[in-house]
Structures are given as C-alpha cells and as structure tokens.
C-alpha cells in the first residue's frame, strides 16, 4: 500500500498479527487506520474473504505462517513448519499457505522460536519468498533466529520487529511499549511494532494512533520501512 509522505519524520510500522481466528476482534482491528499492517493466520476460517475486506479498507497484508516453537507441548496450529522437514515438504506447505490469501506483501512467523533457528528450513522458506517477490518479516520470537541473515543471503527484502507491544495484556504496559517504539523511531528513523487483536490492545491503539502526527511521527505500512532498510544496505 502507498505510504504517506514522511517528510523526514520518524516512521512507525505497526503490525497486528494473529488476525482472522478471533473474528470479532479481528473485525475491530480492520477498523484501525489503513496504515496499520495486518497479518492473517494461514489457517483462519474464510481467511481469503477476511483478508480481502481488510485490503479493501486500505490495509497492507501479511500472512502469519505457523512455525515450530521450542516447547513441543505448544500447538502452533495446522500446517506448521517443523524442524526436520525436507526442503520439498517445507516448500509444499508454504506454497499451500500462500495459496490461501491474495494480495499479501510477505509473511511473518507465528511462534517459530525453534524453526527460525534452523538454517536449512529457513533457506527453503527464503527460496519460496524469493520466487514470489515477498518480504520476510521476522517476529523475532528467539534471539537466535537466522531469518534475517538467510533473507539477506537469498536477496529477500526483510525487516525485524523492534517491540512486542502486548506481551502483557494490560493497557498501561501496552502504552509503555508504544512509548518505547516512539523512542526507537526517533533514534533510528523507524520502528516496527507487533500487537494482537485483543481488547486492551485495540482500545489502547485507538487512543494512541491519532496522537502520532502531533508527535512528529508517521504511521506507515511495513513495506515502507523495508524500502528504507534496503536503500540503507546498498
């Protein structure tokens, strides 16, 4: 989606992922300003229709792809990418995921603290993204992720999140994380934050988003930050 002119102001990209499973709260997230990027679960019911409606309201779209977490007792959902899969199985599952939604600009990992540390699997993921011209957005569920390094090696546009805004489902904690995103944006020129379609998050964002312009900050789709990072790396 087109980004508003930043005019030299620091940029904030806000991604709401886990979209599509909780229909009521996902529908509320779609009502947020169009500059918010939405990442839909690959396995959500009627996900193509949900994503189409979000795109029609001006939201840039990602696909939230389930990947294996460190804790095997945690269910990442249907179609999860797991350590030990062959390149062919990773490719087939990812292509199946990508067939669920039209109009995405890239993917990010749902969970994945184990899979994103596994170099062979991430290489296979990047091969598909390179073919499709898609972004890899690393949710950074582990400090040991090799996602960004593998994306750069494969020539896949990439960016990492800076802040999880709602690890604590509490308005005060969410507001504090958003303030941290503001500080990062001012320091580095941009910041990328992730949140989820939860009541406290949506209510806090409804109050916070209208304040950005007065603070000299610009809300942009994720792809705008990716462009800036690609230029900086050249």
PyMOL commands that set and color helices and strands:
alter all, ss='L'
color gray80, all
select helices_A, chain A and resi 23-30+47-56+87-98+115-117+119-132+147-154+171-188+199-211+213-215+222-233
alter helices_A, ss='H'
color red, helices_A
select strands_A, chain A and resi 10-19+37-41+61-67+104-111+135-138+158-160+163-164+190-196+217-219
alter strands_A, ss='S'
color yellow, strands_A
deselect
rebuild
show_as cartoon
